[in-house]
Amino acid sequence: MSYLAIESFGSLASAMFWAFTNSSVHLEGAKSFYGLILAGAQVGAIFGSTLATNAEWLSLPTCYALGGVMPACMSVLIFFYS
């Protein structure tokens, strides 16, 4: 069950991010912000994998709670951005 939840979250979060970006950024802005968006994605990937591999002090329920809070935070940010 954990594998299914983790794989689903990765796919859904990526799709939700690019759908939001596509609907909110015009073509000129996309050309100028593409590098910044990819840099942010790389920093997030590095931070997330580092947290996951070095988080012996975090329990599994805490990791699941963080994974559940992040989509809610994204939804709130999207609501106030629009």
C-alpha positions in Angstrom: 0.0 0.0 0.0 2.8 2.4 0.8 4.4 1.9 -2.7 1.1 2.7 -4.4 0.6 5.8 -2.3 4.1 7.1 -2.9 4.0 6.5 -6.7 0.6 8.0 -7.0 1.7 11.1 -5.1 4.7 11.7 -7.3 2.6 11.4 -10.5 -0.2 13.5 -9.3 2.0 16.3 -7.8 3.9 16.6 -11.0 0.8 16.7 -13.2 -0.9 19.2 -10.9 2.2 21.5 -10.9 2.5 21.5 -14.7 -1.3 22.0 -15.2 -1.2 25.0 -12.9 1.9 26.4 -14.5 0.4 25.9 -18.0 -2.8 27.7 -17.1 -1.2 30.6 -15.2 1.9 31.6 -17.2 1.8 33.2 -20.6 4.2 32.3 -23.4 6.7 35.2 -22.8 6.8 34.5 -19.1 7.3 30.8 -19.7 10.3 31.5 -21.8 11.9 33.7 -19.1 10.9 31.6 -16.1 11.7 28.1 -17.5 15.2 28.0 -16.0 13.9 29.2 -12.6 11.2 26.6 -12.6 13.6 23.8 -13.4 16.1 25.0 -10.9 13.4 25.0 -8.2 12.5 21.4 -9.2 16.1 20.3 -8.9 16.5 21.9 -5.5 13.2 20.2 -4.4 14.4 16.9 -5.7 17.7 17.2 -3.9 16.1 18.4 -0.6 13.4 15.7 -0.7 15.7 12.8 -1.4 18.1 14.0 1.2 15.3 14.3 3.8 14.1 10.8 2.9 17.4 9.1 3.1 18.6 10.9 6.3 15.4 10.9 8.2 15.8 8.1 10.7 14.5 10.4 13.4 11.2 10.8 11.4 8.7 8.0 11.8 6.6 6.6 9.0 3.4 8.2 10.2 5.2 11.6 10.3 6.4 11.1 6.7 2.8 10.2 5.6 1.5 13.3 7.4 4.0 15.5 5.7 3.0 13.9 2.4 -0.6 14.6 3.1 -0.1 18.2 4.1 2.0 19.2 1.1 -0.9 18.9 -1.5 -3.1 20.8 0.9 -0.5 23.6 1.0 -0.2 23.6 -2.8 -4.0 23.9 -3.1 -4.0 26.9 -0.7 -1.2 28.6 -2.6 -3.0 28.0 -5.9 -6.2 29.5 -4.4 -4.5 32.7 -3.2 -2.3 33.0 -6.4 -5.3 32.9 -8.8 
